[in-house]
Amino acid sequence: MATAAPYRRAPLWDTITGILNPWAFLYLSLTHIPPTALPLLKSLSFGTLLSWSRFQPLWFASFWSIVGPNIRTGNGAIITSLLQGRVTKGKPVSSAEETSHHGIGGTVLEIGAGSGLWVNLFTPDHCTSQSTTPVPGERTAITKVFGVEPNASVHGDLKRNIAAAKLENTYEIVPVGIEDALASGRIPEGGVDCIVSVLCLCSIPDPDKNIALLYKCLKPGGRWYVFEHVRTFEEQGRFMRWYQALVNIFWPRLIGGCYIDRDTTTSLQRAGPWTDIDLAQPPAEEWFHTVPHIFGILTK
């Protein structure tokens, strides 16, 4: 079971702004409706404009083109540590001696590749070792990356980021959902060394089913690298559980089908037998975080 951070008494202003922050994020998303709709009006694309299933991905892509790079900037260092295996109890560690986890290597499955915010982290520049033998706190060479991303409206940016990282011969876009990708045989069952999921399991359909399917992709000893937002922790109290449920009424509709109250920790734990689970809330997060996270590595 993932553990919560040891909460401290925060300054009142920090608490107020922290609790109100989700509404500012939702408002920012709303501001991207006009610039998304206007080109459709000009081109008389009323079919797309009047179809929620077609308009929402375009709207979210517009919003994420602004927000995504900021999230990458704010979390780049900890995701780099995660992919190198330098993490324990919800926090990055500075040296390989402080962790027992191996970094990514071999065949990698990236879930929710999006516009390619994290693509350059799969390049050799981010390897700490060229050895083919896994060493705790170090990455080995990546031979193949499958990037699952069914939202075609972001494929252009994803392809550009793959080219910028010079990974055209390594990174393959899988333009369908998880279930279809496995059913088609594009992703080999039991043939994946590592899974990477960064802020994406919140929006996949039928999470219990799809997470269990992804578990089957991993080889014995394979690792799942996780940075996801989840249901509030019990230690945050009933008020935050209620408040998160209130925010979640609006959040999926305005943030591309993302649900902030999913019990992703339990879904991951129940996906299958693990030899090691090292998941926890990052210690820097306060009790009033409406969108708390889990951070760490599971080993099959």
C-alpha positions, -999 to 999 in steps of 0.1 A, spaced: 0 0 0 13 35 -9 21 56 21 12 93 26 37 120 34 41 131 71 21 162 70 31 194 89 11 225 98 13 248 68 9 286 68 -27 297 63 -21 315 30 -4 284 16 -33 263 26 -59 287 11 -41 291 -22 -34 253 -24 -70 245 -19 -81 270 -45 -54 261 -71 -75 234 -89 -101 260 -98 -74 282 -114 -63 252 -134 -98 245 -146 -102 282 -156 -70 280 -176 -84 251 -195 -116 270 -203 -96 298 -218 -85 274 -246 -120 268 -259 -122 300 -280 -88 295 -298 -98 259 -305 -133 266 -317 -124 297 -339 -104 278 -366 -132 253 -368 -158 280 -373 -136 297 -400 -132 264 -418 -169 255 -414 -160 223 -396 -193 221 -378 -191 183 -375 -161 185 -353 -173 216 -335 -206 200 -325 -191 166 -316 -179 163 -281 -158 132 -288 -140 151 -317 -138 185 -302 -125 176 -267 -92 160 -279 -84 192 -299 -93 214 -270 -71 193 -246 -42 194 -271 -44 232 -272 -45 234 -234 -17 209 -229 6 226 -254 9 254 -229 6 235 -196 26 204 -205 60 221 -209 55 238 -175 48 204 -159 79 190 -177 100 219 -163 87 214 -128 90 176 -127 119 169 -151 145 163 -123 124 138 -104 113 119 -135 149 116 -145 157 102 -111 127 78 -114 138 64 -148 173 59 -134 159 39 -105 171 65 -80 140 67 -59 128 52 -26 98 59 -3 84 86 -26 115 107 -30 145 109 -54 179 100 -39 212 115 -50 233 84 -54 230 48 -66 241 35 -32 208 48 -17 185 26 -38 180 -10 -47 161 -2 -79 174 -6 -115 167 21 -140 149 16 -173 165 -3 -202 158 -28 -229 122 -27 -243 102 2 -228 65 8 -230 55 44 -224 18 48 -216 1 81 -226 30 94 -247 10 126 -255 30 153 -273 63 137 -263 72 157 -232 94 129 -218 107 115 -251 142 129 -247 146 110 -214 149 78 -235 180 89 -252 215 76 -244 224 110 -229 203 101 -199 219 66 -194 243 64 -164 257 31 -176 263 15 -210 264 -19 -193 239 -45 -203 237 -58 -167 213 -38 -146 229 -20 -117 209 -3 -89 205 34 -95 217 32 -131 200 28 -165 211 4 -193 207 9 -230 172 12 -244 166 -9 -275 130 -2 -282 102 22 -270 65 17 -277 46 49 -271 9 43 -266 -11 74 -276 -46 71 -292 -51 109 -294 -42 116 -331 -43 154 -325 -10 153 -306 9 129 -330 24 158 -349 41 172 -318 51 137 -307 68 129 -340 87 162 -339 99 154 -304 110 119 -315 129 134 -344 145 161 -322 157 133 -298 170 113 -328 149 83 -318 132 76 -351 147 41 -352 139 34 -316 106 50 -308 74 36 -323 41 54 -319 12 30 -311 -18 51 -321 -45 30 -304 -56 22 -268 -40 -4 -246 -65 -31 -252 -63 -28 -290 -25 -25 -289 -23 -59 -272 -50 -75 -292 -32 -66 -324 1 -80 -312 19 -47 -317 30 -50 -281 44 -84 -271 28 -100 -241 55 -108 -216 81 -91 -238 85 -57 -221 113 -49 -197 99 -16 -184 66 3 -183 67 41 -178 35 59 -168 36 96 -160 3 114 -153 -17 92 -176 -35 64 -157 -60 90 -146 -75 91 -181 -73 55 -194 -107 37 -198 -115 9 -174 -83 13 -154 -84 -20 -135 -87 -40 -167 -61 -21 -186 -36 -19 -158 -40 -57 -154 -34 -61 -192 -2 -39 -189 10 -61 -161 9 -91 -185 33 -72 -209 61 -72 -183 87 -99 -183 94 -116 -149 116 -90 -131 102 -62 -152 96 -29 -136 69 -3 -137 79 33 -131 51 54 -118 43 91 -112 5 95 -111 -20 116 -92 -45 96 -71 -73 96 -47 -66 116 -15 -49 96 12 -68 87 44 -43 108 64 -55 139 45 -89 136 63 -125 135 53 -127 171 42 -101 166 15 -118 134 3 -150 153 0 -134 183 -16 -116 162 -42 -149 146 -51 -164 180 -56 -135 192 -79 -137 159 -98 -173 167 -109 -158 193 -132 -122 181 -137 -127 152 -162 -149 174 -184 -125 202 -186 -91 183 -184 -94 158 -212 -112 130 -194 -88 130 -164 -102 117 -131 -84 129 -100 -100 105 -76 -89 71 -90 -75 46 -66 -46 39 -89 -25 25 -61 -49 -4 -55 -53 -10 -92 -16 -14 -96 -12 -36 -65 -40 -59 -77 -28 -62 -113 -7 -93 -104 19 -105 -80 49 -82 -74 82 -90 -59 86 -54 -47 64 -24 -44 80 10 -35 53 36 -39 47 66 -17 34 102 -18 63 127 -24 72 141 10 70 177 -2 32 175 -8 10 190 19 -22 177 34 -43 201 13 -31 188 -20 -63 182 -40 -43 162 -66 -18 141 -45 6 118 -62 22 84 -59 59 81 -70 80 50 -73 87 16 -88 69 -18 -88 89 -49 -98 72 -80 -112 
